[in-house]
């Protein structure tokens, strides 16, 4: 089998593939509310797919308000999809928002 590897993907293509990867991961992740251990778990399984890969902007270590995270996650913003309560419940969203608002920039790990 010959594999075709495309180098130098453009940003929109990267967004598209990240969303596709995310869409495939969603059914398992959305099985039940309350599946999240803590904010770090949500970030690692959901947000990091885009926000640690250059698809979305860096959101750690910027001192963004927890309310801003909660708003963007529930309503989406341009290329970022909105997440329903069944995907990320309110408690887990509050935890990830608090964690991110207090986090250090990438590279300066705890
Ligand atoms: C499918 C990819 C994707 C996923 C998954 C994703 N985001 Fe995003 N996010 C984006 C993109 C792209 C943007 C930039 C949108 C724009 O152009 O305004 C963004 C923007 C944001 C912003 C606004 C940043 C700013 O500068 O104001 C916040 C906050 C945010 N995301 C939080 C999260 C959180 C929290 C999660 C996890 C629950 C998450 N995102 C998951 C793609 C994603």
Backbone and ligand atoms as CSV (ligand in chain L), in Angstrom:
chain,resi,resn,atom,element,x,y,z
A,1,UNK,N,N,0.850,-1.209,0.000
A,1,UNK,CA,C,0.000,0.000,0.000
A,1,UNK,C,C,0.871,1.238,0.000
A,2,UNK,N,N,0.579,2.140,-0.915
A,2,UNK,CA,C,1.344,3.388,-0.954
A,2,UNK,C,C,0.636,4.439,-0.130
A,3,UNK,N,N,1.382,5.139,0.671
A,3,UNK,CA,C,0.747,6.173,1.493
A,3,UNK,C,C,1.124,7.550,0.969
A,4,UNK,N,N,0.131,8.378,0.860
A,4,UNK,CA,C,0.383,9.747,0.412
A,4,UNK,C,C,0.412,10.662,1.616
A,5,UNK,N,N,1.538,11.273,1.814
A,5,UNK,CA,C,1.656,12.180,2.950
A,5,UNK,C,C,1.748,13.603,2.417
A,6,UNK,N,N,0.846,14.440,2.885
A,6,UNK,CA,C,0.842,15.832,2.435
A,6,UNK,C,C,1.585,16.690,3.452
A,7,UNK,N,N,2.608,17.326,2.976
A,7,UNK,CA,C,3.377,18.202,3.872
A,7,UNK,C,C,2.870,19.636,3.780
A,8,UNK,N,N,3.185,20.383,4.817
A,8,UNK,CA,C,2.900,21.818,4.791
A,8,UNK,C,C,1.429,22.128,4.667
A,9,UNK,N,N,0.637,21.478,5.479
A,9,UNK,CA,C,-0.798,21.761,5.460
A,9,UNK,C,C,-1.085,23.207,5.822
A,10,UNK,N,N,-2.089,23.718,5.211
A,10,UNK,CA,C,-2.486,25.078,5.567
A,10,UNK,C,C,-3.387,25.055,6.784
A,11,UNK,N,N,-3.526,26.224,7.397
A,11,UNK,CA,C,-4.252,26.321,8.667
A,11,UNK,C,C,-5.679,25.777,8.581
A,12,UNK,N,N,-6.406,26.120,7.520
A,12,UNK,CA,C,-7.796,25.671,7.443
A,12,UNK,C,C,-7.887,24.153,7.360
A,13,UNK,N,N,-6.944,23.582,6.628
A,13,UNK,CA,C,-6.935,22.127,6.505
A,13,UNK,C,C,-6.653,21.512,7.874
A,14,UNK,N,N,-5.740,22.145,8.600
A,14,UNK,CA,C,-5.415,21.648,9.944
A,14,UNK,C,C,-6.648,21.736,10.845
A,15,UNK,N,N,-7.373,22.824,10.737
A,15,UNK,CA,C,-8.599,22.959,11.543
A,15,UNK,C,C,-9.554,21.842,11.158
A,16,UNK,N,N,-9.716,21.624,9.856
A,16,UNK,CA,C,-10.634,20.587,9.372
A,16,UNK,C,C,-10.251,19.218,9.891
A,17,UNK,N,N,-8.975,18.883,9.824
A,17,UNK,CA,C,-8.609,17.540,10.279
A,17,UNK,C,C,-8.696,17.408,11.787
A,18,UNK,N,N,-8.406,18.501,12.489
A,18,UNK,CA,C,-8.545,18.424,13.945
A,18,UNK,C,C,-10.017,18.228,14.308
A,19,UNK,N,N,-10.894,18.899,13.576
A,19,UNK,CA,C,-12.315,18.757,13.881
A,19,UNK,C,C,-12.801,17.363,13.535
A,20,UNK,N,N,-12.264,16.818,12.458
A,20,UNK,CA,C,-12.635,15.461,12.067
A,20,UNK,C,C,-12.166,14.478,13.135
A,21,UNK,N,N,-10.917,14.661,13.560
A,21,UNK,CA,C,-10.390,13.784,14.606
A,21,UNK,C,C,-11.236,13.925,15.864
A,22,UNK,N,N,-11.631,15.151,16.123
A,22,UNK,CA,C,-12.430,15.389,17.315
A,22,UNK,C,C,-13.802,14.748,17.186
A,23,UNK,N,N,-14.413,14.912,16.007
A,23,UNK,CA,C,-15.744,14.350,15.780
A,23,UNK,C,C,-15.714,12.834,15.982
A,24,UNK,N,N,-14.627,12.196,15.572
A,24,UNK,CA,C,-14.520,10.748,15.737
A,24,UNK,C,C,-14.370,10.383,17.205
A,25,UNK,N,N,-13.714,11.275,17.954
A,25,UNK,CA,C,-13.453,10.964,19.361
A,25,UNK,C,C,-14.681,11.246,20.230
A,26,UNK,N,N,-15.589,12.073,19.729
A,26,UNK,CA,C,-16.696,12.536,20.556
A,26,UNK,C,C,-17.625,11.444,21.103
A,27,UNK,N,N,-18.080,10.493,20.297
A,27,UNK,CA,C,-19.050,9.532,20.849
A,27,UNK,C,C,-18.541,8.843,22.112
A,28,UNK,N,N,-17.295,8.430,22.119
A,28,UNK,CA,C,-16.750,7.772,23.301
A,28,UNK,C,C,-16.667,8.755,24.465
A,29,UNK,N,N,-16.235,9.982,24.161
A,29,UNK,CA,C,-16.052,10.976,25.216
A,29,UNK,C,C,-17.387,11.428,25.786
A,30,UNK,N,N,-18.455,11.304,24.990
A,30,UNK,CA,C,-19.744,11.854,25.399
A,30,UNK,C,C,-20.687,10.809,25.986
A,31,UNK,N,N,-20.149,9.649,26.311
A,31,UNK,CA,C,-21.015,8.568,26.796
A,31,UNK,C,C,-21.881,8.976,27.982
A,32,UNK,N,N,-21.289,9.666,28.929
A,32,UNK,CA,C,-22.078,10.090,30.077
A,32,UNK,C,C,-21.495,11.351,30.666
A,33,UNK,N,N,-22.353,12.130,31.296
A,33,UNK,CA,C,-21.852,13.291,32.016
A,33,UNK,C,C,-21.131,12.770,33.251
A,34,UNK,N,N,-20.179,13.520,33.746
A,34,UNK,CA,C,-19.466,13.105,34.945
A,34,UNK,C,C,-18.337,12.137,34.671
A,35,UNK,N,N,-17.915,12.060,33.403
A,35,UNK,CA,C,-16.817,11.154,33.075
A,35,UNK,C,C,-15.458,11.800,33.281
A,36,UNK,N,N,-15.450,13.094,33.624
A,36,UNK,CA,C,-14.180,13.824,33.727
A,36,UNK,C,C,-13.628,13.777,35.140
A,37,UNK,N,N,-12.313,13.505,35.235
A,37,UNK,CA,C,-11.668,13.458,36.549
A,37,UNK,C,C,-11.464,14.855,37.103
A,38,UNK,N,N,-11.018,15.763,36.257
A,38,UNK,CA,C,-10.739,17.142,36.682
A,38,UNK,C,C,-10.517,18.000,35.425
A,39,UNK,N,N,-10.179,19.266,35.651
A,39,UNK,CA,C,-9.992,20.188,34.537
A,39,UNK,C,C,-8.852,19.773,33.619
A,40,UNK,N,N,-7.798,19.266,34.211
A,40,UNK,CA,C,-6.642,18.815,33.434
A,40,UNK,C,C,-7.033,17.698,32.463
A,41,UNK,N,N,-7.907,16.813,32.929
A,41,UNK,CA,C,-8.372,15.701,32.113
A,41,UNK,C,C,-9.149,16.221,30.890
A,42,UNK,N,N,-10.035,17.196,31.126
A,42,UNK,CA,C,-10.805,17.784,30.017
A,42,UNK,C,C,-9.855,18.449,29.018
A,43,UNK,N,N,-8.906,19.205,29.552
A,43,UNK,CA,C,-7.978,19.910,28.666
A,43,UNK,C,C,-7.204,18.908,27.809
A,44,UNK,N,N,-6.667,17.864,28.447
A,44,UNK,CA,C,-5.836,16.898,27.735
A,44,UNK,C,C,-6.626,16.151,26.664
A,45,UNK,N,N,-7.878,15.782,26.978
A,45,UNK,CA,C,-8.665,14.964,26.050
A,45,UNK,C,C,-9.389,15.790,24.985
A,46,UNK,N,N,-9.719,17.042,25.279
A,46,UNK,CA,C,-10.518,17.834,24.348
A,46,UNK,C,C,-9.747,19.045,23.814
A,47,UNK,N,N,-9.463,19.974,24.680
A,47,UNK,CA,C,-8.923,21.269,24.248
A,47,UNK,C,C,-7.535,21.139,23.614
A,48,UNK,N,N,-6.695,20.261,24.187
A,48,UNK,CA,C,-5.313,20.160,23.721
A,48,UNK,C,C,-5.235,19.739,22.256
A,49,UNK,N,N,-6.255,19.002,21.757
A,49,UNK,CA,C,-6.249,18.591,20.350
A,49,UNK,C,C,-6.055,19.790,19.440
A,50,UNK,N,N,-6.615,20.899,19.812
A,50,UNK,CA,C,-6.496,22.112,18.993
A,50,UNK,C,C,-5.558,23.139,19.620
A,51,UNK,N,N,-5.653,23.281,20.934
A,51,UNK,CA,C,-4.939,24.405,21.550
A,51,UNK,C,C,-3.490,24.092,21.895
A,52,UNK,N,N,-3.070,22.836,21.798
A,52,UNK,CA,C,-1.644,22.512,21.955
A,52,UNK,C,C,-1.043,22.124,20.619
A,53,UNK,N,N,-1.823,22.234,19.546
A,53,UNK,CA,C,-1.332,21.767,18.247
A,53,UNK,C,C,-1.198,22.900,17.245
A,54,UNK,N,N,-1.535,24.122,17.665
A,54,UNK,CA,C,-1.417,25.254,16.746
A,54,UNK,C,C,-2.662,25.502,15.915
A,55,UNK,N,N,-3.688,24.639,16.044
A,55,UNK,CA,C,-4.946,24.871,15.328
A,55,UNK,C,C,-5.684,26.060,15.942
A,56,UNK,N,N,-5.722,26.077,17.268
A,56,UNK,CA,C,-6.306,27.207,17.990
A,56,UNK,C,C,-5.196,27.970,18.698
A,57,UNK,N,N,-5.485,29.169,19.172
A,57,UNK,CA,C,-4.473,29.964,19.862
A,57,UNK,C,C,-4.122,29.346,21.215
A,58,UNK,N,N,-2.949,29.687,21.726
A,58,UNK,CA,C,-2.572,29.257,23.073
A,58,UNK,C,C,-3.562,29.867,24.070
A,59,UNK,N,N,-4.105,29.044,24.960
A,59,UNK,CA,C,-5.064,29.571,25.941
A,59,UNK,C,C,-4.560,29.394,27.371
A,60,UNK,N,N,-3.392,28.740,27.510
A,60,UNK,CA,C,-2.802,28.600,28.849
A,60,UNK,C,C,-1.940,29.821,29.150
A,61,UNK,N,N,-1.890,30.176,30.429
A,61,UNK,CA,C,-0.938,31.192,30.864
A,61,UNK,C,C,-1.233,32.591,30.381
A,62,UNK,N,N,-2.459,32.840,29.941
A,62,UNK,CA,C,-2.797,34.191,29.482
A,62,UNK,C,C,-3.678,34.927,30.489
A,63,UNK,N,N,-3.973,34.265,31.601
A,63,UNK,CA,C,-4.789,34.896,32.629
A,63,UNK,C,C,-6.180,35.253,32.134
A,64,UNK,N,N,-6.691,34.486,31.152
A,64,UNK,CA,C,-8.052,34.741,30.650
A,64,UNK,C,C,-9.052,34.436,31.765
A,65,UNK,N,N,-10.147,35.160,31.754
A,65,UNK,CA,C,-11.165,35.020,32.788
A,65,UNK,C,C,-11.882,33.668,32.674
A,66,UNK,N,N,-12.152,32.999,33.826
A,66,UNK,CA,C,-12.875,31.718,33.753
A,66,UNK,C,C,-14.194,31.844,32.980
A,67,UNK,N,N,-14.878,32.976,33.142
A,67,UNK,CA,C,-16.147,33.190,32.438
A,67,UNK,C,C,-15.977,33.219,30.924
A,68,UNK,N,N,-14.827,33.693,30.473
A,68,UNK,CA,C,-14.549,33.734,29.030
A,68,UNK,C,C,-14.433,32.303,28.485
A,69,UNK,N,N,-13.720,31.436,29.220
A,69,UNK,CA,C,-13.602,30.037,28.796
A,69,UNK,C,C,-14.984,29.398,28.713
A,70,UNK,N,N,-15.787,29.630,29.758
A,70,UNK,CA,C,-17.095,28.984,29.801
A,70,UNK,C,C,-17.975,29.459,28.649
A,71,UNK,N,N,-17.901,30.749,28.344
A,71,UNK,CA,C,-18.709,31.295,27.252
A,71,UNK,C,C,-18.279,30.701,25.905
A,72,UNK,N,N,-16.960,30.707,25.644
A,72,UNK,CA,C,-16.476,30.231,24.343
A,72,UNK,C,C,-16.780,28.740,24.172
A,73,UNK,N,N,-16.605,27.962,25.246
A,73,UNK,CA,C,-16.841,26.517,25.143
A,73,UNK,C,C,-18.331,26.220,24.889
A,74,UNK,N,N,-19.228,26.933,25.517
A,74,UNK,CA,C,-20.666,26.681,25.315
A,74,UNK,C,C,-21.197,27.225,23.994
A,75,UNK,N,N,-20.611,28.338,23.531
A,75,UNK,CA,C,-21.167,28.980,22.335
A,75,UNK,C,C,-20.321,28.806,21.090
A,76,UNK,N,N,-19.073,28.358,21.241
A,76,UNK,CA,C,-18.187,28.247,20.100
A,76,UNK,C,C,-17.687,29.625,19.695
A,77,UNK,N,N,-16.677,29.645,18.858
A,77,UNK,CA,C,-16.154,30.923,18.363
A,77,UNK,C,C,-15.471,30.658,17.043
A,78,UNK,N,N,-16.047,31.161,15.956
A,78,UNK,CA,C,-15.512,30.937,14.603
A,78,UNK,C,C,-15.217,29.447,14.382
A,79,UNK,N,N,-13.932,29.091,14.175
A,79,UNK,CA,C,-13.611,27.696,13.841
A,79,UNK,C,C,-13.754,26.753,15.035
A,80,UNK,N,N,-13.932,27.301,16.230
A,80,UNK,CA,C,-14.061,26.415,17.394
A,80,UNK,C,C,-15.511,26.007,17.606
A,81,UNK,N,N,-15.756,24.693,17.695
A,81,UNK,CA,C,-17.138,24.233,17.895
A,81,UNK,C,C,-17.618,24.498,19.321
A,82,UNK,N,N,-18.928,24.598,19.497
A,82,UNK,CA,C,-19.517,24.693,20.834
A,82,UNK,C,C,-19.618,23.279,21.405
A,83,UNK,N,N,-19.534,23.176,22.734
A,83,UNK,CA,C,-19.658,21.873,23.388
A,83,UNK,C,C,-20.917,21.843,24.241
A,84,UNK,N,N,-21.679,20.753,24.104
A,84,UNK,CA,C,-22.938,20.621,24.860
A,84,UNK,C,C,-22.672,20.119,26.281
A,85,UNK,N,N,-23.698,20.231,27.102
A,85,UNK,CA,C,-23.605,19.761,28.488
A,85,UNK,C,C,-23.322,18.262,28.553
A,86,UNK,N,N,-23.816,17.522,27.562
A,86,UNK,CA,C,-23.583,16.075,27.554
A,86,UNK,C,C,-22.124,15.751,27.214
A,87,UNK,N,N,-21.438,16.695,26.586
A,87,UNK,CA,C,-20.029,16.458,26.243
A,87,UNK,C,C,-19.116,16.904,27.387
A,88,UNK,N,N,-19.373,18.102,27.879
A,88,UNK,CA,C,-18.614,18.621,29.022
A,88,UNK,C,C,-19.648,19.192,29.994
A,89,UNK,N,N,-19.834,18.517,31.107
A,89,UNK,CA,C,-20.856,18.994,32.061
A,89,UNK,C,C,-20.387,20.271,32.749
A,90,UNK,N,N,-21.324,20.967,33.399
A,90,UNK,CA,C,-21.022,22.269,33.998
A,90,UNK,C,C,-19.884,22.205,35.013
A,91,UNK,N,N,-19.871,21.150,35.823
A,91,UNK,CA,C,-18.825,21.032,36.846
A,91,UNK,C,C,-17.443,20.915,36.211
A,92,UNK,N,N,-17.348,20.077,35.193
A,92,UNK,CA,C,-16.059,19.878,34.517
A,92,UNK,C,C,-15.646,21.145,33.776
A,93,UNK,N,N,-16.623,21.845,33.209
A,93,UNK,CA,C,-16.310,23.089,32.495
A,93,UNK,C,C,-15.776,24.136,33.472
A,94,UNK,N,N,-16.409,24.209,34.660
A,94,UNK,CA,C,-15.930,25.154,35.671
A,94,UNK,C,C,-14.489,24.808,36.057
A,95,UNK,N,N,-14.216,23.523,36.216
A,95,UNK,CA,C,-12.866,23.104,36.616
A,95,UNK,C,C,-11.821,23.431,35.557
A,96,UNK,N,N,-12.142,23.158,34.304
A,96,UNK,CA,C,-11.153,23.421,33.250
A,96,UNK,C,C,-10.955,24.931,33.092
A,97,UNK,N,N,-12.028,25.702,33.264
A,97,UNK,CA,C,-11.931,27.162,33.148
A,97,UNK,C,C,-11.040,27.736,34.262
A,98,UNK,N,N,-11.237,27.240,35.491
A,98,UNK,CA,C,-10.427,27.703,36.627
A,98,UNK,C,C,-8.962,27.315,36.422
A,99,UNK,N,N,-8.764,26.071,36.003
A,99,UNK,CA,C,-7.414,25.546,35.810
A,99,UNK,C,C,-6.689,26.381,34.747
A,100,UNK,N,N,-7.362,26.658,33.625
A,100,UNK,CA,C,-6.715,27.390,32.534
A,100,UNK,C,C,-6.459,28.846,32.908
A,101,UNK,N,N,-7.378,29.421,33.647
A,101,UNK,CA,C,-7.203,30.825,33.972
A,101,UNK,C,C,-6.003,31.039,34.893
A,102,UNK,N,N,-5.669,30.010,35.688
A,102,UNK,CA,C,-4.518,30.116,36.604
A,102,UNK,C,C,-3.256,29.472,36.043
A,103,UNK,N,N,-3.341,28.858,34.849
A,103,UNK,CA,C,-2.222,28.047,34.347
A,103,UNK,C,C,-1.033,28.900,33.908
A,104,UNK,N,N,0.100,28.231,33.816
A,104,UNK,CA,C,1.313,28.868,33.304
A,104,UNK,C,C,1.344,28.682,31.785
A,105,UNK,N,N,2.102,29.528,31.082
A,105,UNK,CA,C,2.213,29.350,29.630
A,105,UNK,C,C,2.838,27.995,29.296
A,106,UNK,N,N,2.536,27.427,28.112
A,106,UNK,CA,C,3.119,26.144,27.712
A,106,UNK,C,C,4.645,26.239,27.770
A,107,UNK,N,N,5.271,25.175,28.231
A,107,UNK,CA,C,6.724,25.213,28.332
A,107,UNK,C,C,7.155,25.486,29.765
A,108,UNK,N,N,6.379,26.244,30.501
A,108,UNK,CA,C,6.664,26.499,31.924
A,108,UNK,C,C,5.772,25.574,32.732
A,109,UNK,N,N,6.056,24.282,32.708
A,109,UNK,CA,C,5.122,23.360,33.334
A,109,UNK,C,C,5.202,23.384,34.840
A,110,UNK,N,N,4.077,23.104,35.430
A,110,UNK,CA,C,3.896,23.098,36.887
A,110,UNK,C,C,5.005,22.273,37.539
L,1,LIG,C1,C,-11.656,21.619,17.083
L,1,LIG,C2,C,-10.614,22.458,17.624
L,1,LIG,C3,C,-10.843,23.081,18.998
L,1,LIG,C4,C,-11.140,22.461,20.182
L,1,LIG,C5,C,-11.374,20.961,20.433
L,1,LIG,C6,C,-11.173,23.503,21.191
L,1,LIG,N1,N,-10.915,24.716,20.624
L,1,LIG,FE1,FE,-10.886,26.530,21.567
L,1,LIG,N2,N,-10.530,27.459,19.787
L,1,LIG,C7,C,-10.311,26.831,18.578
L,1,LIG,C8,C,-10.031,27.826,17.564
L,1,LIG,C9,C,-9.709,27.539,16.094
L,1,LIG,C10,C,-10.107,29.081,18.206
L,1,LIG,C11,C,-9.917,30.467,17.584
L,1,LIG,C12,C,-11.277,31.000,17.188
L,1,LIG,C13,C,-11.165,32.399,16.592
L,1,LIG,O1,O,-10.623,32.505,15.493
L,1,LIG,O2,O,-11.614,33.356,17.225
L,1,LIG,C14,C,-10.418,28.810,19.609
L,1,LIG,C15,C,-10.569,29.800,20.578
L,1,LIG,C16,C,-10.738,29.557,21.923
L,1,LIG,C17,C,-10.813,30.579,22.943
L,1,LIG,C18,C,-10.707,32.078,22.717
L,1,LIG,C19,C,-9.255,32.471,22.901
L,1,LIG,C20,C,-9.082,33.974,22.933
L,1,LIG,O3,O,-7.986,34.420,22.517
L,1,LIG,O4,O,-9.976,34.684,23.398
L,1,LIG,C21,C,-10.975,29.954,24.141
L,1,LIG,C22,C,-11.105,30.610,25.515
L,1,LIG,C23,C,-11.010,28.523,23.870
L,1,LIG,N3,N,-10.855,28.324,22.518
L,1,LIG,C24,C,-11.140,27.556,24.831
L,1,LIG,C25,C,-11.234,26.182,24.581
L,1,LIG,C26,C,-11.408,25.187,25.608
L,1,LIG,C27,C,-11.477,25.470,27.111
L,1,LIG,C28,C,-11.476,23.994,24.968
L,1,LIG,C29,C,-11.695,22.625,25.597
L,1,LIG,C30,C,-12.930,22.449,26.337
L,1,LIG,C31,C,-11.356,24.237,23.538
L,1,LIG,N4,N,-11.193,25.584,23.350
L,1,LIG,C32,C,-11.421,23.273,22.535
L,1,LIG,C33,C,-10.370,25.473,18.344
L,1,LIG,C34,C,-10.692,24.501,19.281
